[in-house]
Amino acid sequence: MVADIARLVVEALEAEQIDYMVVGAYSSGAYAIPRGTKDVDIVISLETPDRIDGLVAVLDQHLEFDPQVTFETITGSRRYILKARKNRSIIVELFLLGDESYVVERFRRRRKVFVAPLERPVWIPTAEDVVVQKLRWARPKDLEDAKDVLAVQTTEKLDMGYIERWCREHGSDDHLARILSEI
């Protein structure tokens, strides 16, 4: 059900020609071990705020849109929240692309990859950016996701200099060091 909602939102974003990047559990699962989730996290780039209106209209049959923009506390991102009409526990969070240097860099580096649960190619962050963002959020499930990506992708294949630079910048280098010592 969550994957169906995620696929529906991605298709609507593409139909409305809104640049996006699927993040959260779907992006970490694409590089490591997929895990269940009850939410869909997507970063979107809107040239103008009214671009959200067309997207909401397309999704209205399936998702209830909360027009109040909220703020995510860790990164200060602005976001819209949508709830599935049939299963209120499924939430879609649309994070508006901000102008922080890392956020811009992560979005610029995104790549289109086939994501099995969504049964289609979608735009997701690079494996390195999944690790950096998960370490930045640092919730237990995010630290596990970062560890899984590092273990599956291996430090030999990843650009560890890039990961280390952004972890120093965000103050999450202690999380990175601990995880690296565990794998």
N, C-alpha and C positions, 0 to 999 in steps of 0.2 A: 504494500500500500504506500509506504513512504517513497519507495523508488518510483512508483507510478506518478506521485505528486511531483517529485523532482524532475522527472522526464517531461511532464506537462509544463512546468515552469520554464525549463530550458527551451522547449519548443516554442513557447510564447515569447521568450526573450529573443530568440532567433527570428521569429516572424515579425516582431516589432523592431528588429535590427538594433537591439540594445547590446552593447558589448558586456560580457559577463565572464565570471570565473567561479566554478563550483569549488568550494572550500570545505573544511570540516571533515567529517568521517568519510565522505565519498572521495575526497582527494587523497587522504592518507591511505585509504583502502586500495586505491589504484596503484600505489607503490609498495604496499606491504600486505598486511592481514586485514581483510574487510571485517568490519564489526557492525552490529546493528545500531540503528539510530532512530530517533523519533523526530529529528528536525533536518531541515535542508538549509544549508548556509551557502549563500551566493553573493559575491561581490559584483556590483553593477556600476557601469559608468553611464551617467545621464548627462547629456550636453545641457539640457535645461530641465528644471524640476517637473514641468508638465509632461515630460515623456513617460512618467510613471502612470499617467491616466490611461493611455492605450493598453498598457500591460494589465492594469487592474481590470479593465473592461473585458479583455480576453479571458482572464482567469476567474472572473466573478462567479461563474457557475460552480466552480470547484473550491474556491478559496475566499474567505472573508478577509477583507483588507482593513487594517487599522490605519487610518490616515495620519495618526499622530506619529511623528518621527521621534524615535527614542535614541538614546546613546548607550553604546557598549562601554562599560567602565574601564576595561584594561587598555584598550587602544584609542578610546574616544571616538570611535566610528559612529556615524549616524546610520540608522537602520529603520527599515519598515518591517512590520511583522504581519504575516498572513497566517490564518488558521484554516485547516481543512474543514469544509462544511460537514462532511460525513463522519470524520473522526477528529474531534477537537484537540486530541493530544498531539496531532501532527502539526508542526509549526514550520513555516518557511520564513527565514530571516534574510532580507535583502539589504546587504551592507552597501552604502554609497561609497564609491571610490573617493578616498580623501587625497590630500596633497602632501602628506608626510613622505619623505624621500624613500623609505623602505616600501611603503604601500604602493607608490608609483612604480618602483623598480620591480616588485613582485608581480604586479599586473602586466607590466611590459614583457616580462619573461615567460608568461603563461604559455601553455602549449595545448594543442587539441589532442586528446588521448581517448581511446575507447575505454569506457568505464563499464565493466560487465553488469553490475546491478541496474544501470540505467539503459543498458542494451544499445548504446550509441556512443559516438565520439562526442566529448564535451571539452570545453576549455577548463583546465585546472592549472594550479601553480606547479612549478617544477618540484622535484623531490626535495631539493635543497630548501626551497621556500616553504614547503610543508613542514620540514623539520624546524626551521627558524620560527615560523608562526606558532607551531604547537609548543615549542619551548617558551615562547613569549607569553602565551596564555597560561601555561604551567598548571592547569588543573590536572588531577590524577589521570583522567582518560587521555588528555592531550600529551602528557609525558609518556604514557604507554604508546600512544600513536607515534610519537617522535622516535622512541626506542625501536619500535617495529620497523619504521622506514629505514633508520640507520642500519639495523641488523640485516634486513632483506636486501637493501640496495648496496650495502657495504661502503666503508669509508674509502676504499680504493676507487670506487666508481663515482662517488659524490665529490663535488667541489667543496672540500672541507675548509679551504681558505675563505670562501664566500660565507659558509655557515658560521665559522668562527668570528668573522668580521661583524656580522649582524648580531650575533649573540653578545659580543662585547658591547656593541652599541646599545642594545636593549637591556643589558644587565642580566642576561640569562645564561652567561657562560658557565656558571656553576652547575646549572642543570645539565648542560651539554657534557661537562667533564664527568659528572656522576654517571650519566647514562653510558658514555663511552667506556667507563671503567667496568660497567656491568655486562657489556656485550662482548 
